[in-house]
Amino acid sequence: MKVGYLGPKATFTDYAARQLFSAAERIPFVSIPECMDAAAAGEIDAAIVPLENSIEGSVNITIDYLVHESELQIAGEAVVPIRQHLLVHPENMDRWPEADLICSHPHALAQCHKFLHKEFKGIQLENMASTAAAAKFIKGHPEMNIAAIANGLAAEEYGLFKAQENIHDYSYNHTVFAILAKEGQAISLEPTENYKTTLMITLPSDQAGALHQVLSAFSWRKLNLSKIESRPMKTGLGKYFFIIDINLKMDDVLIPGAIAELEALGCNVKFLGSYSSHDI
């Protein structure tokens, strides 16, 4: 089995891939769209990409690409605790408090805002494609007194020193990673009792109370929604679609009945997957 993930090696996405598919061939990609394109083209069996963070919210490029550009479906999800550390090159172990630059993924920098404001106020921050890319950059530039924010796996992979551990602002910091695959692609995961079904819904235009009617279709069936989120349709101001997560595996009655009711109201409904959820 071939599994793609947002690389390089030792990203949090790589960590999720290792935990979920320890025996699979893991292939890194430089961006989320490239990883998803490879799955759509059949070059890999599944793509693992970040979907949502408990602090920073949804990863919009994943959602938008899934809805607008790809025909992939969500085949599973993994909830991973995020532990951020300040990493430096071993040659700079003694002078890291005077670092000239801190680099990482924008989400990681935001997740460590309080620490950075307190310990490195006024120091330049630089965005990188991923936390592991920042760690890899540090490894290749020992002559520079710079630091990266990344995970423990990155410290091991690139031989870096943990100058400060657990520098994230909030103790409950988790990221949901989506396992994306083509419809019908067999994905083997450990058994779990937690399931979700995700739908994309567009409302009929200029109809008062449309969102209330949509929510009512789930409410009277006692379908528990764990998330409802709006994203722009990219066709004009004020035009949005909604992503809805239902805490239930696709059944033969309740969810199909809700979908039929929504379509009767004039909504467009796209099925994005019914899948298991795993805590790692």
Contacts in CASP RR format, 6 or more apart in sequence:
PFRMAT RR
TARGET T0000
AUTHOR 0000-0000-0000
METHOD contacts of the structure
MODEL  1
MKVGYLGPKATFTDYAARQLFSAAERIPFVSIPECMDAAAAGEIDAAIVP
LENSIEGSVNITIDYLVHESELQIAGEAVVPIRQHLLVHPENMDRWPEAD
LICSHPHALAQCHKFLHKEFKGIQLENMASTAAAAKFIKGHPEMNIAAIA
NGLAAEEYGLFKAQENIHDYSYNHTVFAILAKEGQAISLEPTENYKTTLM
ITLPSDQAGALHQVLSAFSWRKLNLSKIESRPMKTGLGKYFFIIDINLKM
DDVLIPGAIAELEALGCNVKFLGSYSSHDI
1 21 0 8 1.000
1 23 0 8 1.000
1 24 0 8 1.000
1 25 0 8 1.000
1 45 0 8 1.000
1 46 0 8 1.000
2 24 0 8 1.000
2 25 0 8 1.000
2 27 0 8 1.000
2 43 0 8 1.000
2 44 0 8 1.000
2 45 0 8 1.000
3 17 0 8 1.000
3 20 0 8 1.000
3 21 0 8 1.000
3 24 0 8 1.000
3 25 0 8 1.000
3 26 0 8 1.000
3 27 0 8 1.000
3 44 0 8 1.000
3 45 0 8 1.000
3 46 0 8 1.000
3 47 0 8 1.000
3 48 0 8 1.000
4 17 0 8 1.000
4 26 0 8 1.000
4 27 0 8 1.000
4 28 0 8 1.000
4 29 0 8 1.000
4 35 0 8 1.000
4 38 0 8 1.000
4 39 0 8 1.000
4 44 0 8 1.000
4 46 0 8 1.000
4 47 0 8 1.000
4 48 0 8 1.000
5 11 0 8 1.000
5 13 0 8 1.000
5 14 0 8 1.000
5 16 0 8 1.000
5 17 0 8 1.000
5 26 0 8 1.000
5 27 0 8 1.000
5 28 0 8 1.000
5 29 0 8 1.000
5 35 0 8 1.000
5 47 0 8 1.000
5 48 0 8 1.000
5 49 0 8 1.000
6 13 0 8 1.000
6 14 0 8 1.000
6 28 0 8 1.000
6 29 0 8 1.000
6 31 0 8 1.000
6 32 0 8 1.000
6 35 0 8 1.000
6 48 0 8 1.000
6 49 0 8 1.000
6 50 0 8 1.000
6 130 0 8 1.000
7 13 0 8 1.000
7 14 0 8 1.000
7 28 0 8 1.000
7 29 0 8 1.000
7 30 0 8 1.000
7 130 0 8 1.000
7 132 0 8 1.000
7 133 0 8 1.000
8 14 0 8 1.000
8 28 0 8 1.000
8 130 0 8 1.000
8 132 0 8 1.000
8 133 0 8 1.000
8 136 0 8 1.000
9 28 0 8 1.000
9 132 0 8 1.000
9 157 0 8 1.000
10 132 0 8 1.000
10 135 0 8 1.000
10 150 0 8 1.000
10 151 0 8 1.000
10 152 0 8 1.000
10 153 0 8 1.000
10 154 0 8 1.000
10 156 0 8 1.000
10 157 0 8 1.000
10 158 0 8 1.000
11 28 0 8 1.000
11 130 0 8 1.000
11 131 0 8 1.000
11 132 0 8 1.000
11 133 0 8 1.000
11 151 0 8 1.000
11 154 0 8 1.000
12 50 0 8 1.000
12 80 0 8 1.000
12 82 0 8 1.000
12 131 0 8 1.000
12 151 0 8 1.000
12 175 0 8 1.000
12 177 0 8 1.000
13 48 0 8 1.000
13 49 0 8 1.000
13 50 0 8 1.000
13 130 0 8 1.000
13 177 0 8 1.000
14 26 0 8 1.000
14 28 0 8 1.000
14 132 0 8 1.000
14 153 0 8 1.000
15 80 0 8 1.000
15 151 0 8 1.000
15 153 0 8 1.000
16 48 0 8 1.000
16 78 0 8 1.000
16 80 0 8 1.000
16 177 0 8 1.000
16 280 0 8 1.000
17 24 0 8 1.000
17 26 0 8 1.000
17 48 0 8 1.000
18 26 0 8 1.000
19 78 0 8 1.000
19 80 0 8 1.000
19 280 0 8 1.000
20 48 0 8 1.000
20 78 0 8 1.000
20 179 0 8 1.000
20 189 0 8 1.000
20 278 0 8 1.000
20 280 0 8 1.000
21 46 0 8 1.000
24 45 0 8 1.000
27 38 0 8 1.000
27 44 0 8 1.000
29 35 0 8 1.000
29 38 0 8 1.000
29 47 0 8 1.000
30 129 0 8 1.000
31 129 0 8 1.000
32 49 0 8 1.000
32 50 0 8 1.000
32 59 0 8 1.000
32 61 0 8 1.000
32 62 0 8 1.000
32 65 0 8 1.000
33 61 0 8 1.000
33 65 0 8 1.000
33 69 0 8 1.000
35 44 0 8 1.000
35 47 0 8 1.000
35 48 0 8 1.000
35 49 0 8 1.000
36 47 0 8 1.000
36 49 0 8 1.000
36 62 0 8 1.000
36 65 0 8 1.000
36 66 0 8 1.000
36 69 0 8 1.000
36 70 0 8 1.000
36 72 0 8 1.000
36 180 0 8 1.000
37 70 0 8 1.000
38 44 0 8 1.000
38 47 0 8 1.000
39 45 0 8 1.000
39 46 0 8 1.000
39 47 0 8 1.000
39 72 0 8 1.000
39 180 0 8 1.000
39 181 0 8 1.000
39 182 0 8 1.000
40 70 0 8 1.000
40 71 0 8 1.000
40 72 0 8 1.000
40 182 0 8 1.000
42 182 0 8 1.000
45 181 0 8 1.000
45 185 0 8 1.000
45 187 0 8 1.000
46 75 0 8 1.000
46 179 0 8 1.000
46 180 0 8 1.000
46 181 0 8 1.000
46 185 0 8 1.000
46 187 0 8 1.000
47 72 0 8 1.000
47 179 0 8 1.000
47 180 0 8 1.000
47 181 0 8 1.000
48 78 0 8 1.000
48 177 0 8 1.000
48 178 0 8 1.000
48 179 0 8 1.000
48 180 0 8 1.000
49 59 0 8 1.000
49 62 0 8 1.000
49 177 0 8 1.000
49 178 0 8 1.000
49 180 0 8 1.000
50 59 0 8 1.000
50 62 0 8 1.000
50 175 0 8 1.000
50 176 0 8 1.000
50 177 0 8 1.000
50 178 0 8 1.000
51 58 0 8 1.000
51 59 0 8 1.000
51 62 0 8 1.000
51 63 0 8 1.000
51 77 0 8 1.000
51 175 0 8 1.000
51 176 0 8 1.000
51 177 0 8 1.000
51 178 0 8 1.000
52 58 0 8 1.000
52 59 0 8 1.000
52 175 0 8 1.000
52 176 0 8 1.000
53 59 0 8 1.000
53 82 0 8 1.000
53 107 0 8 1.000
53 111 0 8 1.000
53 173 0 8 1.000
53 174 0 8 1.000
53 175 0 8 1.000
53 176 0 8 1.000
54 170 0 8 1.000
54 172 0 8 1.000
54 173 0 8 1.000
54 174 0 8 1.000
54 175 0 8 1.000
55 110 0 8 1.000
55 111 0 8 1.000
55 168 0 8 1.000
55 169 0 8 1.000
55 170 0 8 1.000
55 173 0 8 1.000
56 107 0 8 1.000
56 110 0 8 1.000
56 111 0 8 1.000
58 229 0 8 1.000
60 231 0 8 1.000
62 178 0 8 1.000
63 229 0 8 1.000
63 231 0 8 1.000
63 243 0 8 1.000
64 231 0 8 1.000
64 234 0 8 1.000
66 72 0 8 1.000
66 74 0 8 1.000
66 178 0 8 1.000
66 180 0 8 1.000
66 272 0 8 1.000
67 200 0 8 1.000
67 231 0 8 1.000
67 241 0 8 1.000
67 243 0 8 1.000
67 270 0 8 1.000
67 272 0 8 1.000
68 234 0 8 1.000
70 180 0 8 1.000
71 182 0 8 1.000
71 183 0 8 1.000
72 180 0 8 1.000
72 181 0 8 1.000
72 182 0 8 1.000
73 180 0 8 1.000
73 181 0 8 1.000
73 182 0 8 1.000
73 183 0 8 1.000
73 271 0 8 1.000
73 272 0 8 1.000
73 273 0 8 1.000
74 178 0 8 1.000
74 179 0 8 1.000
74 180 0 8 1.000
74 198 0 8 1.000
74 272 0 8 1.000
74 273 0 8 1.000
74 275 0 8 1.000
75 179 0 8 1.000
75 180 0 8 1.000
75 181 0 8 1.000
75 185 0 8 1.000
75 187 0 8 1.000
75 273 0 8 1.000
75 275 0 8 1.000
76 178 0 8 1.000
76 179 0 8 1.000
76 187 0 8 1.000
76 189 0 8 1.000
76 275 0 8 1.000
76 276 0 8 1.000
76 277 0 8 1.000
76 278 0 8 1.000
77 176 0 8 1.000
77 177 0 8 1.000
77 178 0 8 1.000
77 179 0 8 1.000
77 196 0 8 1.000
77 275 0 8 1.000
77 276 0 8 1.000
77 277 0 8 1.000
77 278 0 8 1.000
78 176 0 8 1.000
78 177 0 8 1.000
78 179 0 8 1.000
78 277 0 8 1.000
78 278 0 8 1.000
78 279 0 8 1.000
78 280 0 8 1.000
79 174 0 8 1.000
79 175 0 8 1.000
79 176 0 8 1.000
79 177 0 8 1.000
79 277 0 8 1.000
79 278 0 8 1.000
79 279 0 8 1.000
79 280 0 8 1.000
80 174 0 8 1.000
80 175 0 8 1.000
80 176 0 8 1.000
80 177 0 8 1.000
80 280 0 8 1.000
81 173 0 8 1.000
81 174 0 8 1.000
81 280 0 8 1.000
82 111 0 8 1.000
82 151 0 8 1.000
82 168 0 8 1.000
82 173 0 8 1.000
82 174 0 8 1.000
82 175 0 8 1.000
83 151 0 8 1.000
83 152 0 8 1.000
83 165 0 8 1.000
83 166 0 8 1.000
83 168 0 8 1.000
83 173 0 8 1.000
84 108 0 8 1.000
84 111 0 8 1.000
84 112 0 8 1.000
84 131 0 8 1.000
84 149 0 8 1.000
84 150 0 8 1.000
84 151 0 8 1.000
84 166 0 8 1.000
84 167 0 8 1.000
84 168 0 8 1.000
84 173 0 8 1.000
85 149 0 8 1.000
85 150 0 8 1.000
85 151 0 8 1.000
85 152 0 8 1.000
85 155 0 8 1.000
85 162 0 8 1.000
85 163 0 8 1.000
85 164 0 8 1.000
85 165 0 8 1.000
85 166 0 8 1.000
85 167 0 8 1.000
86 96 0 8 1.000
86 102 0 8 1.000
86 115 0 8 1.000
86 147 0 8 1.000
86 148 0 8 1.000
86 149 0 8 1.000
86 162 0 8 1.000
86 163 0 8 1.000
86 164 0 8 1.000
86 165 0 8 1.000
86 167 0 8 1.000
87 135 0 8 1.000
87 138 0 8 1.000
87 147 0 8 1.000
87 148 0 8 1.000
87 149 0 8 1.000
87 150 0 8 1.000
87 152 0 8 1.000
87 154 0 8 1.000
87 155 0 8 1.000
87 158 0 8 1.000
87 160 0 8 1.000
87 161 0 8 1.000
87 162 0 8 1.000
87 163 0 8 1.000
88 96 0 8 1.000
88 99 0 8 1.000
88 138 0 8 1.000
88 146 0 8 1.000
88 147 0 8 1.000
88 148 0 8 1.000
88 160 0 8 1.000
88 161 0 8 1.000
88 163 0 8 1.000
89 138 0 8 1.000
89 139 0 8 1.000
89 140 0 8 1.000
89 141 0 8 1.000
89 142 0 8 1.000
89 160 0 8 1.000
89 161 0 8 1.000
90 142 0 8 1.000
90 159 0 8 1.000
90 160 0 8 1.000
90 161 0 8 1.000
91 142 0 8 1.000
92 99 0 8 1.000
92 142 0 8 1.000
92 145 0 8 1.000
92 146 0 8 1.000
92 161 0 8 1.000
93 161 0 8 1.000
93 163 0 8 1.000
95 145 0 8 1.000
96 145 0 8 1.000
96 147 0 8 1.000
96 163 0 8 1.000
97 119 0 8 1.000
98 145 0 8 1.000
99 120 0 8 1.000
99 123 0 8 1.000
99 145 0 8 1.000
99 146 0 8 1.000
99 147 0 8 1.000
100 123 0 8 1.000
100 124 0 8 1.000
100 144 0 8 1.000
100 145 0 8 1.000
100 146 0 8 1.000
101 123 0 8 1.000
101 124 0 8 1.000
101 125 0 8 1.000
101 126 0 8 1.000
101 144 0 8 1.000
101 146 0 8 1.000
101 147 0 8 1.000
102 109 0 8 1.000
102 116 0 8 1.000
102 120 0 8 1.000
102 123 0 8 1.000
102 124 0 8 1.000
102 125 0 8 1.000
102 126 0 8 1.000
102 146 0 8 1.000
102 147 0 8 1.000
102 148 0 8 1.000
102 149 0 8 1.000
103 125 0 8 1.000
103 126 0 8 1.000
103 127 0 8 1.000
103 128 0 8 1.000
103 134 0 8 1.000
103 137 0 8 1.000
103 138 0 8 1.000
103 146 0 8 1.000
103 147 0 8 1.000
103 148 0 8 1.000
103 149 0 8 1.000
104 112 0 8 1.000
104 127 0 8 1.000
104 128 0 8 1.000
104 131 0 8 1.000
104 134 0 8 1.000
104 148 0 8 1.000
104 149 0 8 1.000
104 150 0 8 1.000
105 127 0 8 1.000
105 128 0 8 1.000
105 129 0 8 1.000
105 130 0 8 1.000
105 131 0 8 1.000
105 133 0 8 1.000
105 134 0 8 1.000
105 149 0 8 1.000
106 127 0 8 1.000
108 131 0 8 1.000
108 134 0 8 1.000
108 149 0 8 1.000
108 150 0 8 1.000
109 116 0 8 1.000
109 125 0 8 1.000
109 127 0 8 1.000
109 149 0 8 1.000
111 168 0 8 1.000
111 169 0 8 1.000
111 170 0 8 1.000
111 173 0 8 1.000
112 149 0 8 1.000
112 167 0 8 1.000
112 168 0 8 1.000
112 169 0 8 1.000
113 169 0 8 1.000
114 169 0 8 1.000
115 164 0 8 1.000
115 167 0 8 1.000
115 168 0 8 1.000
115 169 0 8 1.000
116 123 0 8 1.000
116 125 0 8 1.000
119 164 0 8 1.000
128 134 0 8 1.000
128 137 0 8 1.000
128 148 0 8 1.000
131 148 0 8 1.000
131 149 0 8 1.000
131 150 0 8 1.000
131 151 0 8 1.000
131 154 0 8 1.000
132 150 0 8 1.000
132 154 0 8 1.000
132 157 0 8 1.000
132 158 0 8 1.000
134 148 0 8 1.000
134 149 0 8 1.000
134 150 0 8 1.000
135 148 0 8 1.000
135 150 0 8 1.000
135 154 0 8 1.000
135 155 0 8 1.000
135 157 0 8 1.000
135 158 0 8 1.000
135 160 0 8 1.000
136 158 0 8 1.000
137 146 0 8 1.000
137 148 0 8 1.000
138 146 0 8 1.000
138 147 0 8 1.000
138 148 0 8 1.000
138 158 0 8 1.000
138 160 0 8 1.000
139 158 0 8 1.000
139 159 0 8 1.000
139 160 0 8 1.000
147 163 0 8 1.000
148 154 0 8 1.000
148 160 0 8 1.000
149 167 0 8 1.000
150 160 0 8 1.000
152 162 0 8 1.000
154 160 0 8 1.000
155 161 0 8 1.000
155 162 0 8 1.000
179 187 0 8 1.000
179 189 0 8 1.000
179 275 0 8 1.000
181 187 0 8 1.000
189 276 0 8 1.000
189 278 0 8 1.000
190 278 0 8 1.000
191 276 0 8 1.000
192 276 0 8 1.000
192 277 0 8 1.000
192 278 0 8 1.000
194 276 0 8 1.000
194 277 0 8 1.000
194 278 0 8 1.000
195 247 0 8 1.000
195 248 0 8 1.000
195 249 0 8 1.000
195 274 0 8 1.000
195 275 0 8 1.000
195 276 0 8 1.000
195 277 0 8 1.000
196 226 0 8 1.000
196 245 0 8 1.000
196 246 0 8 1.000
196 247 0 8 1.000
196 248 0 8 1.000
196 249 0 8 1.000
196 274 0 8 1.000
196 275 0 8 1.000
196 277 0 8 1.000
197 245 0 8 1.000
197 246 0 8 1.000
197 248 0 8 1.000
197 249 0 8 1.000
197 250 0 8 1.000
197 255 0 8 1.000
197 271 0 8 1.000
197 273 0 8 1.000
197 274 0 8 1.000
197 275 0 8 1.000
198 243 0 8 1.000
198 244 0 8 1.000
198 245 0 8 1.000
198 246 0 8 1.000
198 272 0 8 1.000
198 273 0 8 1.000
198 274 0 8 1.000
198 275 0 8 1.000
199 243 0 8 1.000
199 244 0 8 1.000
199 246 0 8 1.000
199 259 0 8 1.000
199 269 0 8 1.000
199 270 0 8 1.000
199 271 0 8 1.000
199 272 0 8 1.000
200 241 0 8 1.000
200 242 0 8 1.000
200 243 0 8 1.000
200 244 0 8 1.000
200 269 0 8 1.000
200 270 0 8 1.000
200 272 0 8 1.000
201 214 0 8 1.000
201 241 0 8 1.000
201 242 0 8 1.000
201 244 0 8 1.000
201 262 0 8 1.000
201 267 0 8 1.000
201 268 0 8 1.000
201 269 0 8 1.000
201 270 0 8 1.000
202 233 0 8 1.000
202 240 0 8 1.000
202 241 0 8 1.000
202 242 0 8 1.000
202 267 0 8 1.000
202 268 0 8 1.000
203 210 0 8 1.000
203 211 0 8 1.000
203 214 0 8 1.000
203 240 0 8 1.000
203 242 0 8 1.000
203 267 0 8 1.000
204 210 0 8 1.000
204 265 0 8 1.000
204 266 0 8 1.000
204 267 0 8 1.000
205 239 0 8 1.000
210 265 0 8 1.000
210 267 0 8 1.000
211 242 0 8 1.000
213 265 0 8 1.000
214 242 0 8 1.000
214 262 0 8 1.000
214 265 0 8 1.000
214 267 0 8 1.000
215 225 0 8 1.000
215 228 0 8 1.000
217 258 0 8 1.000
217 261 0 8 1.000
217 262 0 8 1.000
217 265 0 8 1.000
218 225 0 8 1.000
218 244 0 8 1.000
218 246 0 8 1.000
218 258 0 8 1.000
221 254 0 8 1.000
221 257 0 8 1.000
221 258 0 8 1.000
223 246 0 8 1.000
223 247 0 8 1.000
223 248 0 8 1.000
223 254 0 8 1.000
223 255 0 8 1.000
223 258 0 8 1.000
224 246 0 8 1.000
224 247 0 8 1.000
224 248 0 8 1.000
225 244 0 8 1.000
225 245 0 8 1.000
225 246 0 8 1.000
225 247 0 8 1.000
226 245 0 8 1.000
226 246 0 8 1.000
226 247 0 8 1.000
227 243 0 8 1.000
227 244 0 8 1.000
227 245 0 8 1.000
228 242 0 8 1.000
228 243 0 8 1.000
228 244 0 8 1.000
228 245 0 8 1.000
229 242 0 8 1.000
229 243 0 8 1.000
230 240 0 8 1.000
230 241 0 8 1.000
230 242 0 8 1.000
230 243 0 8 1.000
231 240 0 8 1.000
231 241 0 8 1.000
231 242 0 8 1.000
231 243 0 8 1.000
232 238 0 8 1.000
232 239 0 8 1.000
232 240 0 8 1.000
233 239 0 8 1.000
233 240 0 8 1.000
233 241 0 8 1.000
243 272 0 8 1.000
246 255 0 8 1.000
248 254 0 8 1.000
248 255 0 8 1.000
249 274 0 8 1.000
250 256 0 8 1.000
250 273 0 8 1.000
250 274 0 8 1.000
259 269 0 8 1.000
259 271 0 8 1.000
262 269 0 8 1.000
263 269 0 8 1.000
END
